[in-house]
Amino acid sequence: MAHRGIFTARQRAELFNLPTGEASLLQHYTLADDDIEHVRERRRPENQMGFALQLCALRYPGRLLGAGEIIPESVIKFIGAQLGMTGDAMLTYAARRQTRQEHLVALREIYGYRMFAGRRASRMKSWLDEQAEAAQSNEELARCFVEECRRRQIILPGPSVIERLCADALVAAERRIEARIAARLDSRMHARLDSLLRESTDGRTSWFVWLRQYEVGNNTADADRLLDRLEFLRAIDLPATALGGVPPHRITRLRR
């Protein structure tokens, strides 16, 4: 079943677009002396520029440049100024797909970047599972995932892959929490809760539905109806320990 995207257009841009502001360019795209030495090992100016651009994109936002991707002018000027060349050097970069692949191989060997595959992908999925229970939103978990990939120098998979991984991790976390709560209830309490669904108040409405049929009123009768439900819930006598260790935001979601 397809997962609904968790990123808005703005959120995708913040996570995956190349930086364009002066402060961001200075922070992420300033090349060190050894970086420039590696760039100079490429013979043609267009390949030097392309190599430098791919290196910067791997550092931030942490992904590969797409074939035919339009590079912001501010990025080209900033990197070009460090290399002593103009943006015209980008016009013929990577006309051959093989060139891009060769640069990726070299960048991985020199800087230690790794693809999101095999054991690295499995470890990141396990990391996601550990983080999912504490995450308060899909977006928060996705941002943490992106930052962790950057920290580990793992090249980011596509946005849709990240969305699917995070959605799966959050669903699995919710099921683990529900199972943990259920395991803390004894057989008597299980039976008592099951009866809320099986038994009815009037032959038609289950006790569970009756509990949910309430409105905040403005007279004594309405208040009495609410108190009846409160008294009924207290009589169930659910142990407070059932929710021990469950993050507060998860409890809020369960209550909803």
CORMOLIN-V629582 format. One record per residue. N is the residue number from 1. RES is the residue in one letter. PHI is phi in radians with two decimals (none if undefined). Layout:
BEGIN
N,RES,PHI + N,RES,PHI
END
This chain:
BEGIN
1,M,none + 2,A,-1.23 + 3,H,-1.63 + 4,R,-1.28 + 5,G,-1.05 + 6,I,-1.79 + 7,F,-1.74 + 8,T,-1.41 + 9,A,-1.04 + 10,R,-1.15 + 11,Q,-1.15 + 12,R,-1.08 + 13,A,-1.09 + 14,E,-1.11 + 15,L,-1.50 + 16,F,-2.09 + 17,N,-1.36 + 18,L,-1.21 + 19,P,-1.21 + 20,T,-2.22 + 21,G,-1.26 + 22,E,-1.04 + 23,A,-1.12 + 24,S,-1.17 + 25,L,-1.12 + 26,L,-1.11 + 27,Q,-1.24 + 28,H,-1.79 + 29,Y,-2.03 + 30,T,-1.39 + 31,L,-1.52 + 32,A,-1.43 + 33,D,-1.03 + 34,D,-1.22 + 35,D,-1.07 + 36,I,-1.14 + 37,E,-1.07 + 38,H,-1.14 + 39,V,-1.08 + 40,R,-1.16 + 41,E,-1.21 + 42,R,-1.39 + 43,R,-1.37 + 44,R,-1.55 + 45,P,-0.98 + 46,E,-1.14 + 47,N,-1.38 + 48,Q,-1.13 + 49,M,-1.09 + 50,G,-1.11 + 51,F,-1.09 + 52,A,-1.13 + 53,L,-1.10 + 54,Q,-1.15 + 55,L,-1.05 + 56,C,-1.13 + 57,A,-1.15 + 58,L,-1.18 + 59,R,-1.27 + 60,Y,-2.79 + 61,P,-1.45 + 62,G,1.86 + 63,R,-2.25 + 64,L,-1.46 + 65,L,-1.29 + 66,G,-1.43 + 67,A,-1.08 + 68,G,1.30 + 69,E,-1.12 + 70,I,-1.45 + 71,I,-1.60 + 72,P,-0.98 + 73,E,-1.03 + 74,S,-1.11 + 75,V,-1.20 + 76,I,-1.08 + 77,K,-1.13 + 78,F,-1.15 + 79,I,-1.25 + 80,G,-1.05 + 81,A,-1.09 + 82,Q,-1.30 + 83,L,-1.72 + 84,G,1.27 + 85,M,-2.49 + 86,T,-1.71 + 87,G,-1.15 + 88,D,-1.04 + 89,A,-1.17 + 90,M,-1.49 + 91,L,-1.06 + 92,T,-1.92 + 93,Y,-1.16 + 94,A,1.00 + 95,A,-1.07 + 96,R,-1.71 + 97,R,-1.04 + 98,Q,-1.06 + 99,T,-1.09 + 100,R,-1.07 + 101,Q,-1.14 + 102,E,-1.10 + 103,H,-1.13 + 104,L,-1.10 + 105,V,-1.04 + 106,A,-1.13 + 107,L,-1.12 + 108,R,-1.16 + 109,E,-1.19 + 110,I,-1.33 + 111,Y,-1.88 + 112,G,1.48 + 113,Y,-1.25 + 114,R,-2.29 + 115,M,-1.30 + 116,F,-1.44 + 117,A,-2.81 + 118,G,0.99 + 119,R,-1.12 + 120,R,-1.12 + 121,A,-1.13 + 122,S,-1.10 + 123,R,-1.16 + 124,M,-1.20 + 125,K,-1.15 + 126,S,-1.13 + 127,W,-1.08 + 128,L,-1.06 + 129,D,-1.04 + 130,E,-1.20 + 131,Q,-1.47 + 132,A,-1.12 + 133,E,-1.13 + 134,A,-1.47 + 135,A,-1.16 + 136,Q,-1.63 + 137,S,-2.78 + 138,N,-1.06 + 139,E,-1.10 + 140,E,-1.06 + 141,L,-1.12 + 142,A,-1.10 + 143,R,-1.11 + 144,C,-1.09 + 145,F,-1.08 + 146,V,-1.07 + 147,E,-1.13 + 148,E,-1.21 + 149,C,-1.07 + 150,R,-1.07 + 151,R,-1.09 + 152,R,-1.52 + 153,Q,1.04 + 154,I,-1.72 + 155,I,-1.17 + 156,L,-1.10 + 157,P,-1.28 + 158,G,-1.15 + 159,P,-0.94 + 160,S,-1.15 + 161,V,-1.15 + 162,I,-1.10 + 163,E,-1.05 + 164,R,-1.15 + 165,L,-1.08 + 166,C,-1.19 + 167,A,-1.08 + 168,D,-1.10 + 169,A,-1.15 + 170,L,-1.21 + 171,V,-1.12 + 172,A,-1.11 + 173,A,-1.13 + 174,E,-1.10 + 175,R,-1.20 + 176,R,-1.11 + 177,I,-1.13 + 178,E,-1.07 + 179,A,-1.14 + 180,R,-1.13 + 181,I,-1.15 + 182,A,-1.08 + 183,A,-1.18 + 184,R,-1.48 + 185,L,-1.75 + 186,D,-1.39 + 187,S,-1.10 + 188,R,-1.10 + 189,M,-1.22 + 190,H,-1.01 + 191,A,-1.11 + 192,R,-1.16 + 193,L,-1.23 + 194,D,-1.06 + 195,S,-1.14 + 196,L,-1.10 + 197,L,-1.58 + 198,R,-1.49 + 199,E,-1.57 + 200,S,-2.13 + 201,T,-1.46 + 202,D,-2.42 + 203,G,1.53 + 204,R,-2.21 + 205,T,-1.81 + 206,S,-1.23 + 207,W,-1.07 + 208,F,-1.12 + 209,V,-1.12 + 210,W,-1.04 + 211,L,-1.08 + 212,R,-1.50 + 213,Q,-1.57 + 214,Y,-2.48 + 215,E,-2.37 + 216,V,-1.28 + 217,G,-1.67 + 218,N,-2.38 + 219,N,-2.52 + 220,T,-1.13 + 221,A,-1.09 + 222,D,-1.09 + 223,A,-1.09 + 224,D,-1.11 + 225,R,-1.12 + 226,L,-1.15 + 227,L,-1.15 + 228,D,-1.05 + 229,R,-1.20 + 230,L,-1.10 + 231,E,-1.10 + 232,F,-1.09 + 233,L,-1.12 + 234,R,-1.11 + 235,A,-1.20 + 236,I,-1.12 + 237,D,1.08 + 238,L,-1.15 + 239,P,-1.21 + 240,A,-1.10 + 241,T,-1.22 + 242,A,-1.07 + 243,L,-1.80 + 244,G,-1.07 + 245,G,1.39 + 246,V,-1.47 + 247,P,-0.94 + 248,P,-0.93 + 249,H,-1.19 + 250,R,-1.24 + 251,I,-1.10 + 252,T,-1.04 + 253,R,-1.14 + 254,L,-1.11 + 255,R,-1.11 + 256,R,-1.09
END
